[in-house]
Each structure stands twice: as structure tokens, then as C-alpha cells.
Amino acid sequence: MNKVYLIGLPASGKTTTAKWLAEKMGWNNLDLDDVLENETGMTVSQYFSEYGEDKFRELESTILKNTKNLKQFVISCGGGTAAHFNNMDWMCSNGMTIYLNTDLSVIISRIQKNSDVRPMFSGLSVEQIRLRLLEVLEERAIFYSKSKIIWNNSTPTEMLHFAVNQLVAF
């Protein structure tokens, strides 16, 4: 396997962990949200607002599938990428998948610090954020659970690097 796909809830640390892991492995890093923003000239929030979720998910899936021929890449996906267009099965067939199962209290804290870039949570109280996250997790858990590695930690450690290194060798 020559690609690693990181999935998880919004603010679970996918982008940060992908950068960290890519550096550790000497691989490249790619953030699907960055690709979408570069291709459209809009932020993810702007694109989502202007074209709606269906168009956003279609473009996101196309961008994901354009990674098929990449080698030695750690790719951070949007929080919902795994739950649409059979993307999770596709990622499992085309690379290694890691689900960042970050503690909800850590995610809530991260969202509160940057709620302006996460419209799904804008203006919500801590309790409303928690309930929304639980709702989203319930919808996506079936997809996230298909991951090769489920990382039950809020930050990457050498153990994650070790596990990935062992599995990508095959």
C-alpha cells in the first residue's frame, strides 16, 4: 500500500496528523479540502453554501478518486468523505485507512476555537455542538469502522507511525 487516507469527525485532527505522518514517513501530504479550494477558487464553506451538499460531495468524491495513482502520499479527507459515493470502500481498496477516533471533548474544544471556519457548528452552544457531533458520528460510524487502523488518541504518537510503517510494508 502506497497511500494512507485519514478520516474522522470534523476537528478530529486529520490535517495535522496527515502532515505529521507524511513527514515521519518521508512521504507527501495532500489535503482534499485544499485541492477543492485550489480547483474552485472558493473555500469549502463558500462552495458548500453556494452549490449545496450534493454538488460538494460529488466534487469531493471526484477529487478523492483522482488520488488513485498517487504513490507515497498521506491524504487527509473531509469529515464526511467516507460516508458518500462508496468512498470508504474505494479508499480501503486503494490505500490504508486510518480513523482518528478523537475524544469528543477535544473536538468540541477545537471547534469552539475555530467555529467561524466550521459552519456546521456556527452559533451553537457546547451542548449543541456535542449533540451535533454525536448525530454525525451515528451517521458515519458504519463507514469509519471499516478503517484498517482505528486511532483512539487525540494526537499522533510514535506508535501510530510504527503501526502504519508495519502495514504499508505489505
mmCIF file of the C-alpha atoms, coordinates in Angstrom:
data_MODEL
# 
_entry.id   MODEL 
# 
loop_
_atom_site.group_PDB 
_atom_site.id 
_atom_site.type_symbol 
_atom_site.label_atom_id 
_atom_site.label_alt_id 
_atom_site.label_comp_id 
_atom_site.label_asym_id 
_atom_site.label_entity_id 
_atom_site.label_seq_id 
_atom_site.pdbx_PDB_ins_code 
_atom_site.Cartn_x 
_atom_site.Cartn_y 
_atom_site.Cartn_z 
_atom_site.occupancy 
_atom_site.B_iso_or_equiv 
_atom_site.pdbx_formal_charge 
_atom_site.auth_seq_id 
_atom_site.auth_comp_id 
_atom_site.auth_asym_id 
_atom_site.auth_atom_id 
_atom_site.pdbx_PDB_model_num 
ATOM 1   C CA . MET A 1 1   ? 0.000   0.000  0.000  1.00 0.00 ? 1   MET A CA 1 
ATOM 2   C CA . ASN A 1 2   ? 1.434   3.307  -1.010 1.00 0.00 ? 2   ASN A CA 1 
ATOM 3   C CA . LYS A 1 3   ? -1.242  5.696  0.258  1.00 0.00 ? 3   LYS A CA 1 
ATOM 4   C CA . VAL A 1 4   ? -2.794  6.416  3.621  1.00 0.00 ? 4   VAL A CA 1 
ATOM 5   C CA . TYR A 1 5   ? -6.220  8.034  3.947  1.00 0.00 ? 5   TYR A CA 1 
ATOM 6   C CA . LEU A 1 6   ? -7.116  9.768  7.218  1.00 0.00 ? 6   LEU A CA 1 
ATOM 7   C CA . ILE A 1 7   ? -10.786 10.027 8.118  1.00 0.00 ? 7   ILE A CA 1 
ATOM 8   C CA . GLY A 1 8   ? -12.743 11.171 11.143 1.00 0.00 ? 8   GLY A CA 1 
ATOM 9   C CA . LEU A 1 9   ? -15.148 13.724 12.533 1.00 0.00 ? 9   LEU A CA 1 
ATOM 10  C CA . PRO A 1 10  ? -14.663 17.433 11.880 1.00 0.00 ? 10  PRO A CA 1 
ATOM 11  C CA . ALA A 1 11  ? -11.787 18.781 14.019 1.00 0.00 ? 11  ALA A CA 1 
ATOM 12  C CA . SER A 1 12  ? -10.504 15.292 14.824 1.00 0.00 ? 12  SER A CA 1 
ATOM 13  C CA . GLY A 1 13  ? -7.003  16.282 13.666 1.00 0.00 ? 13  GLY A CA 1 
ATOM 14  C CA . LYS A 1 14  ? -6.907  14.790 10.181 1.00 0.00 ? 14  LYS A CA 1 
ATOM 15  C CA . THR A 1 15  ? -4.934  17.619 8.554  1.00 0.00 ? 15  THR A CA 1 
ATOM 16  C CA . THR A 1 16  ? -2.436  17.933 11.404 1.00 0.00 ? 16  THR A CA 1 
ATOM 17  C CA . THR A 1 17  ? -1.952  14.176 11.703 1.00 0.00 ? 17  THR A CA 1 
ATOM 18  C CA . ALA A 1 18  ? -1.542  13.774 7.928  1.00 0.00 ? 18  ALA A CA 1 
ATOM 19  C CA . LYS A 1 19  ? 1.215   16.400 7.866  1.00 0.00 ? 19  LYS A CA 1 
ATOM 20  C CA . TRP A 1 20  ? 2.925   14.795 10.874 1.00 0.00 ? 20  TRP A CA 1 
ATOM 21  C CA . LEU A 1 21  ? 2.699   11.266 9.476  1.00 0.00 ? 21  LEU A CA 1 
ATOM 22  C CA . ALA A 1 22  ? 3.844   12.274 5.994  1.00 0.00 ? 22  ALA A CA 1 
ATOM 23  C CA . GLU A 1 23  ? 6.897   13.978 7.463  1.00 0.00 ? 23  GLU A CA 1 
ATOM 24  C CA . LYS A 1 24  ? 7.700   10.927 9.628  1.00 0.00 ? 24  LYS A CA 1 
ATOM 25  C CA . MET A 1 25  ? 7.408   8.598  6.655  1.00 0.00 ? 25  MET A CA 1 
ATOM 26  C CA . GLY A 1 26  ? 9.193   10.829 4.174  1.00 0.00 ? 26  GLY A CA 1 
ATOM 27  C CA . TRP A 1 27  ? 6.026   10.861 2.070  1.00 0.00 ? 27  TRP A CA 1 
ATOM 28  C CA . ASN A 1 28  ? 3.971   13.661 0.557  1.00 0.00 ? 28  ASN A CA 1 
ATOM 29  C CA . ASN A 1 29  ? 0.897   15.143 2.183  1.00 0.00 ? 29  ASN A CA 1 
ATOM 30  C CA . LEU A 1 30  ? -2.346  16.068 0.441  1.00 0.00 ? 30  LEU A CA 1 
ATOM 31  C CA . ASP A 1 31  ? -5.450  17.642 1.948  1.00 0.00 ? 31  ASP A CA 1 
ATOM 32  C CA . LEU A 1 32  ? -8.592  17.056 -0.144 1.00 0.00 ? 32  LEU A CA 1 
ATOM 33  C CA . ASP A 1 33  ? -10.112 20.322 1.133  1.00 0.00 ? 33  ASP A CA 1 
ATOM 34  C CA . ASP A 1 34  ? -7.049  22.230 -0.106 1.00 0.00 ? 34  ASP A CA 1 
ATOM 35  C CA . VAL A 1 35  ? -7.367  20.626 -3.539 1.00 0.00 ? 35  VAL A CA 1 
ATOM 36  C CA . LEU A 1 36  ? -11.057 21.558 -3.695 1.00 0.00 ? 36  LEU A CA 1 
ATOM 37  C CA . GLU A 1 37  ? -10.286 25.142 -2.697 1.00 0.00 ? 37  GLU A CA 1 
ATOM 38  C CA . ASN A 1 38  ? -7.470  25.419 -5.268 1.00 0.00 ? 38  ASN A CA 1 
ATOM 39  C CA . GLU A 1 39  ? -9.624  23.964 -8.044 1.00 0.00 ? 39  GLU A CA 1 
ATOM 40  C CA . THR A 1 40  ? -12.695 26.093 -7.338 1.00 0.00 ? 40  THR A CA 1 
ATOM 41  C CA . GLY A 1 41  ? -11.136 29.311 -6.008 1.00 0.00 ? 41  GLY A CA 1 
ATOM 42  C CA . MET A 1 42  ? -13.593 29.087 -3.104 1.00 0.00 ? 42  MET A CA 1 
ATOM 43  C CA . THR A 1 43  ? -13.329 27.927 0.483  1.00 0.00 ? 43  THR A CA 1 
ATOM 44  C CA . VAL A 1 44  ? -15.068 24.688 1.355  1.00 0.00 ? 44  VAL A CA 1 
ATOM 45  C CA . SER A 1 45  ? -17.676 26.709 3.281  1.00 0.00 ? 45  SER A CA 1 
ATOM 46  C CA . GLN A 1 46  ? -18.300 29.015 0.306  1.00 0.00 ? 46  GLN A CA 1 
ATOM 47  C CA . TYR A 1 47  ? -18.611 26.128 -2.141 1.00 0.00 ? 47  TYR A CA 1 
ATOM 48  C CA . PHE A 1 48  ? -20.921 24.252 0.199  1.00 0.00 ? 48  PHE A CA 1 
ATOM 49  C CA . SER A 1 49  ? -23.103 27.352 0.698  1.00 0.00 ? 49  SER A CA 1 
ATOM 50  C CA . GLU A 1 50  ? -23.262 28.239 -2.986 1.00 0.00 ? 50  GLU A CA 1 
ATOM 51  C CA . TYR A 1 51  ? -23.741 24.795 -4.542 1.00 0.00 ? 51  TYR A CA 1 
ATOM 52  C CA . GLY A 1 52  ? -25.163 22.697 -1.697 1.00 0.00 ? 52  GLY A CA 1 
ATOM 53  C CA . GLU A 1 53  ? -24.085 19.445 -0.132 1.00 0.00 ? 53  GLU A CA 1 
ATOM 54  C CA . ASP A 1 54  ? -24.879 17.191 -3.106 1.00 0.00 ? 54  ASP A CA 1 
ATOM 55  C CA . LYS A 1 55  ? -22.595 19.091 -5.513 1.00 0.00 ? 55  LYS A CA 1 
ATOM 56  C CA . PHE A 1 56  ? -19.948 19.414 -2.811 1.00 0.00 ? 56  PHE A CA 1 
ATOM 57  C CA . ARG A 1 57  ? -19.960 15.651 -2.161 1.00 0.00 ? 57  ARG A CA 1 
ATOM 58  C CA . GLU A 1 58  ? -19.772 14.899 -5.902 1.00 0.00 ? 58  GLU A CA 1 
ATOM 59  C CA . LEU A 1 59  ? -16.724 17.129 -6.350 1.00 0.00 ? 59  LEU A CA 1 
ATOM 60  C CA . GLU A 1 60  ? -15.139 15.794 -3.159 1.00 0.00 ? 60  GLU A CA 1 
ATOM 61  C CA . SER A 1 61  ? -15.569 12.216 -4.424 1.00 0.00 ? 61  SER A CA 1 
ATOM 62  C CA . THR A 1 62  ? -14.057 13.107 -7.808 1.00 0.00 ? 62  THR A CA 1 
ATOM 63  C CA . ILE A 1 63  ? -11.054 14.722 -6.120 1.00 0.00 ? 63  ILE A CA 1 
ATOM 64  C CA . LEU A 1 64  ? -10.642 11.661 -3.885 1.00 0.00 ? 64  LEU A CA 1 
ATOM 65  C CA . LYS A 1 65  ? -10.698 9.263  -6.816 1.00 0.00 ? 65  LYS A CA 1 
ATOM 66  C CA . ASN A 1 66  ? -8.114  11.401 -8.621 1.00 0.00 ? 66  ASN A CA 1 
ATOM 67  C CA . THR A 1 67  ? -5.636  10.236 -5.936 1.00 0.00 ? 67  THR A CA 1 
ATOM 68  C CA . LYS A 1 68  ? -5.746  6.677  -7.301 1.00 0.00 ? 68  LYS A CA 1 
ATOM 69  C CA . ASN A 1 69  ? -2.346  6.798  -8.996 1.00 0.00 ? 69  ASN A CA 1 
ATOM 70  C CA . LEU A 1 70  ? -0.514  8.766  -6.305 1.00 0.00 ? 70  LEU A CA 1 
ATOM 71  C CA . LYS A 1 71  ? 2.286   6.939  -4.527 1.00 0.00 ? 71  LYS A CA 1 
ATOM 72  C CA . GLN A 1 72  ? 3.696   7.617  -1.065 1.00 0.00 ? 72  GLN A CA 1 
ATOM 73  C CA . PHE A 1 73  ? 1.005   10.092 -0.006 1.00 0.00 ? 73  PHE A CA 1 
ATOM 74  C CA . VAL A 1 74  ? -0.771  10.663 3.277  1.00 0.00 ? 74  VAL A CA 1 
ATOM 75  C CA . ILE A 1 75  ? -4.161  12.139 2.395  1.00 0.00 ? 75  ILE A CA 1 
ATOM 76  C CA . SER A 1 76  ? -6.476  13.928 4.802  1.00 0.00 ? 76  SER A CA 1 
ATOM 77  C CA . CYS A 1 77  ? -10.106 13.658 3.826  1.00 0.00 ? 77  CYS A CA 1 
ATOM 78  C CA . GLY A 1 78  ? -13.091 15.760 4.786  1.00 0.00 ? 78  GLY A CA 1 
ATOM 79  C CA . GLY A 1 79  ? -15.131 14.538 7.743  1.00 0.00 ? 79  GLY A CA 1 
ATOM 80  C CA . GLY A 1 80  ? -17.921 13.233 5.507  1.00 0.00 ? 80  GLY A CA 1 
ATOM 81  C CA . THR A 1 81  ? -15.839 11.886 2.631  1.00 0.00 ? 81  THR A CA 1 
ATOM 82  C CA . ALA A 1 82  ? -16.095 8.293  3.842  1.00 0.00 ? 82  ALA A CA 1 
ATOM 83  C CA . ALA A 1 83  ? -19.898 8.393  4.024  1.00 0.00 ? 83  ALA A CA 1 
ATOM 84  C CA . HIS A 1 84  ? -20.696 9.177  0.379  1.00 0.00 ? 84  HIS A CA 1 
ATOM 85  C CA . PHE A 1 85  ? -20.444 7.572  -3.087 1.00 0.00 ? 85  PHE A CA 1 
ATOM 86  C CA . ASN A 1 86  ? -18.950 4.318  -1.774 1.00 0.00 ? 86  ASN A CA 1 
ATOM 87  C CA . ASN A 1 87  ? -15.810 6.329  -0.969 1.00 0.00 ? 87  ASN A CA 1 
ATOM 88  C CA . MET A 1 88  ? -14.888 4.299  2.121  1.00 0.00 ? 88  MET A CA 1 
ATOM 89  C CA . ASP A 1 89  ? -14.784 1.023  0.225  1.00 0.00 ? 89  ASP A CA 1 
ATOM 90  C CA . TRP A 1 90  ? -12.839 2.758  -2.533 1.00 0.00 ? 90  TRP A CA 1 
ATOM 91  C CA . MET A 1 91  ? -10.267 4.105  -0.043 1.00 0.00 ? 91  MET A CA 1 
ATOM 92  C CA . CYS A 1 92  ? -9.911  0.670  1.563  1.00 0.00 ? 92  CYS A CA 1 
ATOM 93  C CA . SER A 1 93  ? -9.200  -0.817 -1.878 1.00 0.00 ? 93  SER A CA 1 
ATOM 94  C CA . ASN A 1 94  ? -6.728  1.883  -2.898 1.00 0.00 ? 94  ASN A CA 1 
ATOM 95  C CA . GLY A 1 95  ? -4.732  2.501  0.273  1.00 0.00 ? 95  GLY A CA 1 
ATOM 96  C CA . MET A 1 96  ? -4.663  2.182  4.020  1.00 0.00 ? 96  MET A CA 1 
ATOM 97  C CA . THR A 1 97  ? -7.354  3.905  6.034  1.00 0.00 ? 97  THR A CA 1 
ATOM 98  C CA . ILE A 1 98  ? -6.958  5.389  9.500  1.00 0.00 ? 98  ILE A CA 1 
ATOM 99  C CA . TYR A 1 99  ? -9.908  6.577  11.533 1.00 0.00 ? 99  TYR A CA 1 
ATOM 100 C CA . LEU A 1 100 ? -8.951  9.262  14.033 1.00 0.00 ? 100 LEU A CA 1 
ATOM 101 C CA . ASN A 1 101 ? -11.323 8.459  16.888 1.00 0.00 ? 101 ASN A CA 1 
ATOM 102 C CA . THR A 1 102 ? -10.549 11.641 18.804 1.00 0.00 ? 102 THR A CA 1 
ATOM 103 C CA . ASP A 1 103 ? -12.226 12.262 22.162 1.00 0.00 ? 103 ASP A CA 1 
ATOM 104 C CA . LEU A 1 104 ? -15.362 14.401 21.755 1.00 0.00 ? 104 LEU A CA 1 
ATOM 105 C CA . SER A 1 105 ? -14.251 16.878 24.439 1.00 0.00 ? 105 SER A CA 1 
ATOM 106 C CA . VAL A 1 106 ? -11.078 17.584 22.429 1.00 0.00 ? 106 VAL A CA 1 
ATOM 107 C CA . ILE A 1 107 ? -13.088 18.007 19.224 1.00 0.00 ? 107 ILE A CA 1 
ATOM 108 C CA . ILE A 1 108 ? -15.546 20.364 20.937 1.00 0.00 ? 108 ILE A CA 1 
ATOM 109 C CA . SER A 1 109 ? -12.676 22.483 22.254 1.00 0.00 ? 109 SER A CA 1 
ATOM 110 C CA . ARG A 1 110 ? -11.130 22.680 18.771 1.00 0.00 ? 110 ARG A CA 1 
ATOM 111 C CA . ILE A 1 111 ? -14.463 23.607 17.190 1.00 0.00 ? 111 ILE A CA 1 
ATOM 112 C CA . GLN A 1 112 ? -15.070 26.368 19.744 1.00 0.00 ? 112 GLN A CA 1 
ATOM 113 C CA . LYS A 1 113 ? -11.692 27.910 18.875 1.00 0.00 ? 113 LYS A CA 1 
ATOM 114 C CA . ASN A 1 114 ? -12.459 27.918 15.127 1.00 0.00 ? 114 ASN A CA 1 
ATOM 115 C CA . SER A 1 115 ? -16.241 27.872 14.762 1.00 0.00 ? 115 SER A CA 1 
ATOM 116 C CA . ASP A 1 116 ? -16.007 30.530 12.020 1.00 0.00 ? 116 ASP A CA 1 
ATOM 117 C CA . VAL A 1 117 ? -14.425 28.001 9.637  1.00 0.00 ? 117 VAL A CA 1 
ATOM 118 C CA . ARG A 1 118 ? -16.897 25.251 10.575 1.00 0.00 ? 118 ARG A CA 1 
ATOM 119 C CA . PRO A 1 119 ? -20.346 26.479 9.522  1.00 0.00 ? 119 PRO A CA 1 
ATOM 120 C CA . MET A 1 120 ? -21.991 23.251 10.688 1.00 0.00 ? 120 MET A CA 1 
ATOM 121 C CA . PHE A 1 121 ? -21.305 24.390 14.258 1.00 0.00 ? 121 PHE A CA 1 
ATOM 122 C CA . SER A 1 122 ? -21.548 28.173 13.958 1.00 0.00 ? 122 SER A CA 1 
ATOM 123 C CA . GLY A 1 123 ? -23.510 29.779 16.780 1.00 0.00 ? 123 GLY A CA 1 
ATOM 124 C CA . LEU A 1 124 ? -24.044 26.518 18.668 1.00 0.00 ? 124 LEU A CA 1 
ATOM 125 C CA . SER A 1 125 ? -23.564 26.106 22.413 1.00 0.00 ? 125 SER A CA 1 
ATOM 126 C CA . VAL A 1 126 ? -21.146 23.488 23.760 1.00 0.00 ? 126 VAL A CA 1 
ATOM 127 C CA . GLU A 1 127 ? -24.059 21.115 24.402 1.00 0.00 ? 127 GLU A CA 1 
ATOM 128 C CA . GLN A 1 128 ? -25.466 21.692 20.905 1.00 0.00 ? 128 GLN A CA 1 
ATOM 129 C CA . ILE A 1 129 ? -22.018 21.029 19.396 1.00 0.00 ? 129 ILE A CA 1 
ATOM 130 C CA . ARG A 1 130 ? -21.764 17.792 21.389 1.00 0.00 ? 130 ARG A CA 1 
ATOM 131 C CA . LEU A 1 131 ? -25.235 16.644 20.278 1.00 0.00 ? 131 LEU A CA 1 
ATOM 132 C CA . ARG A 1 132 ? -24.496 17.507 16.643 1.00 0.00 ? 132 ARG A CA 1 
ATOM 133 C CA . LEU A 1 133 ? -21.210 15.572 16.777 1.00 0.00 ? 133 LEU A CA 1 
ATOM 134 C CA . LEU A 1 134 ? -22.970 12.541 18.251 1.00 0.00 ? 134 LEU A CA 1 
ATOM 135 C CA . GLU A 1 135 ? -25.570 12.734 15.486 1.00 0.00 ? 135 GLU A CA 1 
ATOM 136 C CA . VAL A 1 136 ? -22.879 12.936 12.798 1.00 0.00 ? 136 VAL A CA 1 
ATOM 137 C CA . LEU A 1 137 ? -20.924 10.105 14.391 1.00 0.00 ? 137 LEU A CA 1 
ATOM 138 C CA . GLU A 1 138 ? -24.012 7.901  14.444 1.00 0.00 ? 138 GLU A CA 1 
ATOM 139 C CA . GLU A 1 139 ? -24.485 8.521  10.691 1.00 0.00 ? 139 GLU A CA 1 
ATOM 140 C CA . ARG A 1 140 ? -20.832 7.846  9.837  1.00 0.00 ? 140 ARG A CA 1 
ATOM 141 C CA . ALA A 1 141 ? -19.743 5.169  12.337 1.00 0.00 ? 141 ALA A CA 1 
ATOM 142 C CA . ILE A 1 142 ? -20.515 2.325  9.918  1.00 0.00 ? 142 ILE A CA 1 
ATOM 143 C CA . PHE A 1 143 ? -18.067 3.835  7.419  1.00 0.00 ? 143 PHE A CA 1 
ATOM 144 C CA . TYR A 1 144 ? -15.387 4.852  9.923  1.00 0.00 ? 144 TYR A CA 1 
ATOM 145 C CA . SER A 1 145 ? -15.396 1.349  11.443 1.00 0.00 ? 145 SER A CA 1 
ATOM 146 C CA . LYS A 1 146 ? -14.129 -0.145 8.166  1.00 0.00 ? 146 LYS A CA 1 
ATOM 147 C CA . SER A 1 147 ? -10.736 1.515  8.688  1.00 0.00 ? 147 SER A CA 1 
ATOM 148 C CA . LYS A 1 148 ? -7.617  -0.618 8.848  1.00 0.00 ? 148 LYS A CA 1 
ATOM 149 C CA . ILE A 1 149 ? -6.432  1.355  11.902 1.00 0.00 ? 149 ILE A CA 1 
ATOM 150 C CA . ILE A 1 150 ? -8.699  2.963  14.471 1.00 0.00 ? 150 ILE A CA 1 
ATOM 151 C CA . TRP A 1 151 ? -6.605  5.500  16.386 1.00 0.00 ? 151 TRP A CA 1 
ATOM 152 C CA . ASN A 1 152 ? -8.164  6.094  19.814 1.00 0.00 ? 152 ASN A CA 1 
ATOM 153 C CA . ASN A 1 153 ? -5.998  9.049  20.721 1.00 0.00 ? 153 ASN A CA 1 
ATOM 154 C CA . SER A 1 154 ? -6.292  12.813 20.362 1.00 0.00 ? 154 SER A CA 1 
ATOM 155 C CA . THR A 1 155 ? -2.792  13.293 18.965 1.00 0.00 ? 155 THR A CA 1 
ATOM 156 C CA . PRO A 1 156 ? -0.429  11.245 16.809 1.00 0.00 ? 156 PRO A CA 1 
ATOM 157 C CA . THR A 1 157 ? 2.423   9.412  18.535 1.00 0.00 ? 157 THR A CA 1 
ATOM 158 C CA . GLU A 1 158 ? 5.324   7.216  17.509 1.00 0.00 ? 158 GLU A CA 1 
ATOM 159 C CA . MET A 1 159 ? 3.041   4.197  17.976 1.00 0.00 ? 159 MET A CA 1 
ATOM 160 C CA . LEU A 1 160 ? 0.839   5.376  15.094 1.00 0.00 ? 160 LEU A CA 1 
ATOM 161 C CA . HIS A 1 161 ? 3.908   5.876  12.907 1.00 0.00 ? 161 HIS A CA 1 
ATOM 162 C CA . PHE A 1 162 ? 5.149   2.406  13.852 1.00 0.00 ? 162 PHE A CA 1 
ATOM 163 C CA . ALA A 1 163 ? 1.787   0.762  13.076 1.00 0.00 ? 163 ALA A CA 1 
ATOM 164 C CA . VAL A 1 164 ? 1.469   2.492  9.706  1.00 0.00 ? 164 VAL A CA 1 
ATOM 165 C CA . ASN A 1 165 ? 5.060   1.664  8.801  1.00 0.00 ? 165 ASN A CA 1 
ATOM 166 C CA . GLN A 1 166 ? 4.454   -2.022 9.566  1.00 0.00 ? 166 GLN A CA 1 
ATOM 167 C CA . LEU A 1 167 ? 1.287   -2.188 7.500  1.00 0.00 ? 167 LEU A CA 1 
ATOM 168 C CA . VAL A 1 168 ? 2.404   -0.228 4.426  1.00 0.00 ? 168 VAL A CA 1 
ATOM 169 C CA . ALA A 1 169 ? 5.346   -2.599 4.002  1.00 0.00 ? 169 ALA A CA 1 
ATOM 170 C CA . PHE A 1 170 ? 2.935   -5.255 2.761  1.00 0.00 ? 170 PHE A CA 1 
# 
